[in-house]
Amino acid sequence: MIIQEWFEQLAPRERIMVSACGIVIVIALLWIAVIQPIFAGSARLEARVEEKQAQLANLQELASQVSPGQPSQRRTVQGRNESIVVIIDRTTRNRQLAAYLKRNQPEGDTAVRLRLEGAPFDAIVEWIGELQQTYGMTAVTANMDLAGSGRVNCTLLLSRATG
């Protein structure tokens, strides 16, 4: 009530000035607290959209380069007549992963479940890529846990399409 009494004691011209200053302060606070953050957020979102569109364009360009080569890769699958276990054994030895292979359990004629412990992550990824590109195998599932710097414990289910 003290402010109201003070305001009523002011001259009419002073009341108008105080009211106008109050309105200006409210508008300034509204601008700083509400409107400006909305504009800033909108600008950030627009920048993200542009960045994502550029990434999409790059990915589409890469996809157009990869897609035409895929049918020819399927025709050159090696080891069709070899057991999947034999291929796993040979390729893990070639990639120096055999020492990390703790379990090699066939699941039918077209799949195998593997357990590698303490294996170098980069070597596993390259090996899975080789299996896919050269032998037509796919990693159906891959569960990895960190086992040290750059090393993982890994359970894989690899499958090969029949045909």
ROMAR-918494 format. One record per residue: x, y, z of N, C-alpha, C in turn; residue in one letter. Coordinates in Angstrom, 3 decimals. Layout:
<rs>
[[X, Y, Z], [X, Y, Z], [X, Y, Z], 'A'];
...
</rs>
This chain:
<rs>
[[0.797, -1.200, 0.000], [0.000, 0.000, 0.000], [0.845, 1.271, 0.000], 'M'];
[[2.070, 1.157, 0.419], [2.933, 2.333, 0.483], [3.173, 2.874, -0.920], 'I'];
[[3.362, 2.009, -1.880], [3.614, 2.454, -3.254], [2.372, 3.134, -3.822], 'I'];
[[1.206, 2.566, -3.545], [-0.033, 3.156, -4.054], [-0.250, 4.552, -3.467], 'Q'];
[[0.015, 4.724, -2.190], [-0.135, 6.036, -1.554], [0.840, 7.037, -2.166], 'E'];
[[2.092, 6.582, -2.375], [3.099, 7.449, -2.994], [2.658, 7.869, -4.390], 'W'];
[[2.127, 6.888, -5.175], [1.690, 7.165, -6.536], [0.538, 8.179, -6.543], 'F'];
[[-0.398, 8.072, -5.601], [-1.543, 8.985, -5.550], [-1.130, 10.404, -5.138], 'E'];
[[-0.015, 10.534, -4.438], [0.464, 11.852, -4.015], [1.190, 12.588, -5.141], 'Q'];
[[1.502, 11.880, -6.216], [2.198, 12.518, -7.333], [1.240, 13.420, -8.106], 'L'];
[[1.826, 14.397, -8.776], [1.047, 15.278, -9.641], [0.610, 14.480, -10.863], 'A'];
[[-0.497, 14.857, -11.514], [-1.004, 14.106, -12.673], [0.060, 13.900, -13.757], 'P'];
[[0.871, 14.907, -14.017], [1.906, 14.779, -15.045], [2.959, 13.741, -14.619], 'R'];
[[3.310, 13.709, -13.323], [4.278, 12.741, -12.819], [3.711, 11.317, -12.870], 'E'];
[[2.412, 11.178, -12.593], [1.778, 9.858, -12.679], [1.875, 9.298, -14.096], 'R'];
[[1.663, 10.150, -15.066], [1.760, 9.722, -16.466], [3.183, 9.289, -16.775], 'I'];
[[4.170, 10.047, -16.317], [5.575, 9.718, -16.572], [5.953, 8.394, -15.894], 'M'];
[[5.540, 8.213, -14.637], [5.851, 6.979, -13.914], [5.172, 5.798, -14.596], 'V'];
[[3.924, 5.957, -15.003], [3.197, 4.884, -15.693], [3.874, 4.531, -17.017], 'S'];
[[4.276, 5.553, -17.778], [4.951, 5.314, -19.060], [6.280, 4.588, -18.833], 'A'];
[[7.054, 4.985, -17.830], [8.318, 4.299, -17.526], [8.054, 2.853, -17.114], 'C'];
[[7.013, 2.619, -16.347], [6.654, 1.254, -15.943], [6.326, 0.395, -17.142], 'G'];
[[5.582, 0.950, -18.091], [5.235, 0.209, -19.310], [6.485, -0.104, -20.113], 'I'];
[[7.399, 0.873, -20.233], [8.658, 0.648, -20.967], [9.473, -0.453, -20.296], 'V'];
[[9.542, -0.455, -18.973], [10.300, -1.479, -18.247], [9.673, -2.862, -18.456], 'I'];
[[8.345, -2.944, -18.402], [7.662, -4.232, -18.623], [7.938, -4.739, -20.039], 'V'];
[[7.879, -3.859, -21.013], [8.149, -4.259, -22.402], [9.602, -4.716, -22.550], 'I'];
[[10.536, -4.005, -21.927], [11.951, -4.384, -22.002], [12.178, -5.755, -21.357], 'A'];
[[11.591, -5.973, -20.209], [11.725, -7.277, -19.544], [11.104, -8.393, -20.385], 'L'];
[[9.964, -8.114, -20.983], [9.302, -9.095, -21.847], [10.202, -9.433, -23.040], 'L'];
[[10.823, -8.405, -23.603], [11.732, -8.619, -24.734], [12.933, -9.482, -24.325], 'W'];
[[13.549, -9.128, -23.214], [14.751, -9.835, -22.769], [14.432, -11.262, -22.318], 'I'];
[[13.333, -11.451, -21.614], [13.039, -12.755, -21.025], [12.288, -13.705, -21.949], 'A'];
[[11.534, -13.189, -22.907], [10.683, -14.076, -23.710], [10.989, -14.004, -25.207], 'V'];
[[10.891, -12.840, -25.780], [10.945, -12.710, -27.232], [12.345, -12.970, -27.780], 'I'];
[[13.372, -12.379, -27.192], [14.733, -12.576, -27.685], [15.164, -14.048, -27.620], 'Q'];
[[14.918, -14.806, -26.537], [15.270, -16.230, -26.535], [14.538, -17.037, -27.612], 'P'];
[[13.320, -16.663, -27.914], [12.584, -17.357, -28.978], [13.269, -17.133, -30.325], 'I'];
[[13.635, -15.890, -30.610], [14.330, -15.604, -31.868], [15.682, -16.312, -31.935], 'F'];
[[16.421, -16.319, -30.827], [17.729, -16.983, -30.799], [17.571, -18.485, -31.002], 'A'];
[[16.581, -19.081, -30.357], [16.335, -20.508, -30.526], [15.930, -20.840, -31.948], 'G'];
[[15.142, -19.998, -32.539], [14.721, -20.204, -33.922], [15.916, -20.154, -34.870], 'S'];
[[16.814, -19.223, -34.637], [18.006, -19.112, -35.485], [18.888, -20.351, -35.334], 'A'];
[[19.037, -20.850, -34.096], [19.828, -22.069, -33.884], [19.190, -23.258, -34.603], 'R'];
[[17.871, -23.368, -34.523], [17.189, -24.481, -35.194], [17.328, -24.392, -36.712], 'L'];
[[17.252, -23.190, -37.243], [17.441, -23.023, -38.684], [18.843, -23.440, -39.106], 'E'];
[[19.838, -23.095, -38.298], [21.219, -23.492, -38.597], [21.359, -25.013, -38.540], 'A'];
[[20.708, -25.656, -37.573], [20.761, -27.127, -37.487], [20.094, -27.770, -38.689], 'R'];
[[18.983, -27.207, -39.127], [18.291, -27.755, -40.296], [19.192, -27.669, -41.522], 'V'];
[[19.855, -26.535, -41.712], [20.771, -26.387, -42.840], [21.911, -27.390, -42.755], 'E'];
[[22.449, -27.593, -41.550], [23.536, -28.557, -41.349], [23.061, -29.973, -41.669], 'E'];
[[21.880, -30.323, -41.198], [21.340, -31.670, -41.456], [21.035, -31.863, -42.940], 'K'];
[[20.583, -30.823, -43.615], [20.325, -30.928, -45.051], [21.626, -31.150, -45.810], 'Q'];
[[22.687, -30.491, -45.384], [23.993, -30.688, -46.018], [24.483, -32.114, -45.784], 'A'];
[[24.305, -32.630, -44.577], [24.683, -34.016, -44.292], [23.873, -34.994, -45.129], 'Q'];
[[22.572, -34.726, -45.258], [21.718, -35.586, -46.068], [22.166, -35.589, -47.522], 'L'];
[[22.516, -34.422, -48.044], [22.988, -34.341, -49.428], [24.270, -35.157, -49.596], 'A'];
[[25.184, -35.068, -48.620], [26.417, -35.853, -48.681], [26.123, -37.341, -48.631], 'N'];
[[25.215, -37.737, -47.755], [24.874, -39.161, -47.648], [24.194, -39.670, -48.914], 'L'];
[[23.337, -38.860, -49.494], [22.683, -39.272, -50.740], [23.703, -39.430, -51.859], 'Q'];
[[24.689, -38.533, -51.894], [25.743, -38.643, -52.901], [26.537, -39.929, -52.693], 'E'];
[[26.889, -40.222, -51.436], [27.611, -41.454, -51.135], [26.771, -42.682, -51.466], 'L'];
[[25.490, -42.629, -51.169], [24.607, -43.765, -51.453], [24.512, -44.018, -52.951], 'A'];
[[24.495, -42.964, -53.739], [24.428, -43.156, -55.191], [25.711, -43.774, -55.723], 'S'];
[[26.827, -43.529, -55.029], [28.091, -44.125, -55.437], [28.184, -45.583, -55.012], 'Q'];
[[27.566, -45.928, -53.893], [27.648, -47.282, -53.360], [26.633, -48.206, -54.012], 'V'];
[[25.433, -47.756, -54.213], [24.357, -48.616, -54.702], [24.672, -49.342, -56.004], 'S'];
[[25.224, -48.686, -57.024], [25.478, -49.419, -58.258], [26.457, -50.577, -58.095], 'P'];
[[27.386, -50.510, -57.142], [28.371, -51.566, -56.969], [27.859, -52.772, -56.204], 'G'];
[[26.744, -52.679, -55.532], [26.286, -53.760, -54.675], [25.932, -55.039, -55.424], 'Q'];
[[25.213, -55.003, -56.540], [24.899, -56.263, -57.211], [26.149, -57.019, -57.638], 'P'];
[[27.182, -56.321, -58.103], [28.396, -57.011, -58.523], [29.102, -57.625, -57.326], 'S'];
[[28.997, -56.992, -56.149], [29.603, -57.567, -54.954], [28.901, -58.871, -54.597], 'Q'];
[[27.605, -58.930, -54.773], [26.879, -60.140, -54.444], [27.277, -61.288, -55.363], 'R'];
[[27.613, -61.005, -56.604], [27.997, -62.052, -57.548], [29.381, -62.612, -57.243], 'R'];
[[30.228, -61.858, -56.546], [31.602, -62.295, -56.319], [31.809, -62.823, -54.897], 'T'];
[[30.755, -63.332, -54.262], [30.878, -63.892, -52.921], [31.757, -65.129, -52.985], 'V'];
[[32.757, -65.153, -52.106], [33.690, -66.282, -52.064], [33.255, -67.269, -50.986], 'Q'];
[[33.736, -68.489, -51.096], [33.540, -69.487, -50.056], [32.133, -70.024, -49.932], 'G'];
[[31.352, -69.994, -51.005], [29.975, -70.500, -50.932], [29.933, -71.978, -50.547], 'R'];
[[30.923, -72.737, -50.997], [30.928, -74.171, -50.736], [31.656, -74.524, -49.446], 'N'];
[[32.222, -73.520, -48.773], [32.943, -73.766, -47.527], [32.007, -73.631, -46.340], 'E'];
[[32.325, -74.376, -45.304], [31.583, -74.257, -44.050], [31.831, -72.874, -43.454], 'S'];
[[30.803, -72.324, -42.854], [30.935, -71.008, -42.229], [31.986, -71.047, -41.115], 'I'];
[[32.100, -72.193, -40.427], [33.087, -72.339, -39.353], [34.504, -72.296, -39.915], 'V'];
[[34.710, -72.902, -41.073], [36.033, -72.901, -41.712], [36.409, -71.478, -42.123], 'V'];
[[35.456, -70.745, -42.661], [35.716, -69.352, -43.066], [36.070, -68.513, -41.840], 'I'];
[[35.324, -68.680, -40.744], [35.598, -67.934, -39.512], [37.004, -68.257, -39.013], 'I'];
[[37.342, -69.547, -39.007], [38.668, -69.967, -38.527], [39.778, -69.335, -39.366], 'D'];
[[39.657, -69.418, -40.671], [40.686, -68.877, -41.565], [40.808, -67.362, -41.446], 'R'];
[[39.681, -66.660, -41.443], [39.740, -65.195, -41.419], [40.187, -64.657, -40.062], 'T'];
[[39.831, -65.338, -38.965], [40.321, -64.863, -37.660], [41.825, -65.056, -37.552], 'T'];
[[42.347, -66.137, -38.151], [43.805, -66.340, -38.144], [44.495, -65.271, -38.998], 'R'];
[[43.913, -64.970, -40.175], [44.506, -63.948, -41.054], [44.516, -62.570, -40.406], 'N'];
[[43.521, -62.261, -39.611], [43.402, -60.944, -38.954], [44.000, -60.933, -37.548], 'R'];
[[44.683, -62.009, -37.153], [45.270, -62.139, -35.819], [44.213, -61.997, -34.716], 'Q'];
[[43.030, -62.528, -34.966], [41.958, -62.509, -33.964], [41.725, -63.886, -33.347], 'L'];
[[42.395, -64.913, -33.854], [42.153, -66.281, -33.382], [42.444, -66.427, -31.896], 'A'];
[[43.439, -65.745, -31.382], [43.788, -65.854, -29.964], [42.688, -65.302, -29.057], 'A'];
[[41.870, -64.408, -29.596], [40.805, -63.791, -28.800], [39.490, -64.572, -28.907], 'Y'];
[[39.401, -65.495, -29.852], [38.179, -66.258, -30.080], [38.042, -67.325, -28.998], 'L'];
[[37.045, -67.192, -28.145], [36.860, -68.113, -27.023], [35.751, -69.124, -27.284], 'K'];
[[34.802, -68.781, -28.146], [33.712, -69.704, -28.442], [33.296, -69.541, -29.892], 'R'];
[[33.066, -70.678, -30.545], [32.674, -70.722, -31.950], [31.589, -71.787, -32.037], 'N'];
[[30.331, -71.361, -31.995], [29.217, -72.303, -31.903], [28.317, -72.182, -33.133], 'Q'];
[[28.338, -73.188, -34.023], [27.474, -73.154, -35.207], [25.998, -73.191, -34.807], 'P'];
[[25.187, -72.479, -35.561], [23.736, -72.504, -35.375], [23.121, -72.822, -36.729], 'E'];
[[23.031, -74.092, -37.034], [22.570, -74.527, -38.346], [23.703, -74.420, -39.345], 'G'];
[[23.350, -74.453, -40.622], [24.356, -74.399, -41.680], [24.728, -72.974, -42.073], 'D'];
[[23.901, -71.994, -41.688], [24.114, -70.644, -42.203], [24.426, -69.603, -41.138], 'T'];
[[24.621, -70.022, -39.879], [24.890, -69.040, -38.828], [25.869, -69.611, -37.819], 'A'];
[[26.540, -68.714, -37.121], [27.491, -69.110, -36.087], [27.500, -68.030, -35.004], 'V'];
[[27.558, -68.462, -33.750], [27.638, -67.547, -32.615], [29.077, -67.576, -32.115], 'R'];
[[29.667, -66.389, -31.960], [31.073, -66.272, -31.573], [31.202, -65.456, -30.299], 'L'];
[[32.265, -65.742, -29.544], [32.623, -64.934, -28.375], [34.106, -64.614, -28.474], 'R'];
[[34.420, -63.331, -28.549], [35.807, -62.864, -28.557], [36.012, -62.066, -27.272], 'L'];
[[37.158, -62.260, -26.614], [37.423, -61.561, -25.358], [38.739, -60.797, -25.437], 'E'];
[[38.673, -59.531, -25.062], [39.852, -58.672, -25.046], [40.406, -58.364, -26.429], 'G'];
[[39.563, -58.453, -27.446], [40.005, -58.266, -28.833], [40.059, -56.778, -29.193], 'A'];
[[40.974, -56.401, -30.100], [41.034, -55.002, -30.558], [39.771, -54.644, -31.355], 'P'];
[[39.116, -53.576, -30.933], [37.856, -53.165, -31.548], [38.016, -52.905, -33.045], 'F'];
[[39.050, -52.162, -33.419], [39.243, -51.823, -34.831], [39.404, -53.073, -35.687], 'D'];
[[40.127, -54.060, -35.179], [40.335, -55.304, -35.926], [39.026, -56.056, -36.103], 'A'];
[[38.165, -56.039, -35.082], [36.863, -56.714, -35.190], [36.013, -56.044, -36.264], 'I'];
[[35.981, -54.725, -36.256], [35.161, -53.998, -37.234], [35.665, -54.275, -38.654], 'V'];
[[36.969, -54.241, -38.858], [37.523, -54.531, -40.186], [37.221, -55.970, -40.606], 'E'];
[[37.314, -56.889, -39.673], [37.045, -58.301, -39.949], [35.581, -58.520, -40.335], 'W'];
[[34.655, -57.887, -39.601], [33.230, -58.003, -39.940], [32.978, -57.422, -41.332], 'I'];
[[33.645, -56.316, -41.665], [33.523, -55.736, -43.012], [34.018, -56.694, -44.078], 'G'];
[[35.143, -57.353, -43.798], [35.674, -58.342, -44.750], [34.686, -59.494, -44.927], 'E'];
[[34.126, -59.987, -43.832], [33.162, -61.093, -43.910], [31.946, -60.705, -44.749], 'L'];
[[31.509, -59.474, -44.598], [30.340, -59.022, -45.346], [30.660, -58.855, -46.826], 'Q'];
[[31.753, -58.170, -47.133], [32.078, -57.871, -48.524], [32.560, -59.091, -49.289], 'Q'];
[[33.382, -59.915, -48.664], [34.011, -61.017, -49.378], [33.198, -62.303, -49.321], 'T'];
[[32.580, -62.569, -48.165], [31.922, -63.856, -47.972], [30.404, -63.764, -47.856], 'Y'];
[[29.840, -62.568, -47.967], [28.393, -62.405, -47.932], [27.773, -62.684, -46.574], 'G'];
[[28.539, -62.522, -45.503], [28.017, -62.745, -44.153], [27.553, -61.431, -43.549], 'M'];
[[26.590, -61.542, -42.651], [26.036, -60.368, -41.989], [26.091, -60.573, -40.488], 'T'];
[[26.437, -59.522, -39.762], [26.378, -59.561, -38.299], [24.932, -59.310, -37.904], 'A'];
[[24.235, -60.360, -37.502], [22.834, -60.247, -37.111], [22.728, -59.530, -35.775], 'V'];
[[23.573, -59.936, -34.837], [23.653, -59.242, -33.547], [25.117, -59.080, -33.168], 'T'];
[[25.397, -58.005, -32.455], [26.755, -57.751, -31.958], [26.624, -57.037, -30.622], 'A'];
[[27.070, -57.695, -29.572], [27.072, -57.097, -28.236], [28.515, -56.938, -27.805], 'N'];
[[28.895, -55.706, -27.469], [30.279, -55.432, -27.103], [30.332, -54.701, -25.771], 'M'];
[[31.305, -55.123, -24.967], [31.574, -54.468, -23.694], [33.038, -54.060, -23.678], 'D'];
[[33.315, -52.897, -23.127], [34.681, -52.398, -23.042], [35.514, -53.320, -22.151], 'L'];
[[36.710, -53.680, -22.647], [37.597, -54.575, -21.894], [38.986, -53.963, -21.744], 'A'];
[[39.088, -52.677, -21.875], [40.377, -51.997, -21.800], [40.460, -50.972, -22.907], 'G'];
[[41.565, -50.294, -22.971], [41.741, -49.250, -23.968], [41.771, -49.836, -25.378], 'S'];
[[40.725, -49.568, -26.148], [40.645, -50.038, -27.530], [40.315, -51.513, -27.658], 'G'];
[[39.966, -52.160, -26.556], [39.675, -53.605, -26.569], [38.255, -53.854, -26.063], 'R'];
[[37.643, -54.921, -26.604], [36.272, -55.245, -26.239], [36.103, -56.743, -26.039], 'V'];
[[35.096, -57.080, -25.246], [34.566, -58.433, -25.204], [33.343, -58.400, -26.103], 'N'];
[[33.242, -59.363, -26.995], [32.237, -59.263, -28.058], [31.541, -60.603, -28.253], 'C'];
[[30.205, -60.564, -28.316], [29.419, -61.723, -28.701], [28.756, -61.386, -30.031], 'T'];
[[28.997, -62.229, -31.043], [28.472, -61.984, -32.387], [27.617, -63.154, -32.847], 'L'];
[[26.585, -62.840, -33.599], [25.847, -63.862, -34.345], [26.002, -63.482, -35.801], 'L'];
[[26.747, -64.302, -36.537], [26.991, -64.070, -37.950], [26.148, -65.019, -38.772], 'L'];
[[25.595, -64.502, -39.856], [24.746, -65.313, -40.715], [25.156, -65.116, -42.162], 'S'];
[[24.977, -66.183, -42.952], [25.296, -66.120, -44.381], [24.034, -66.499, -45.145], 'R'];
[[23.702, -65.674, -46.120], [22.535, -65.952, -46.947], [22.783, -67.197, -47.757], 'A'];
[[21.776, -68.028, -47.878], [21.906, -69.243, -48.677], [21.685, -68.911, -50.129], 'T'];
[[22.257, -69.693, -50.992], [21.997, -69.421, -52.401], [23.082, -69.783, -53.261], 'G'];
</rs>
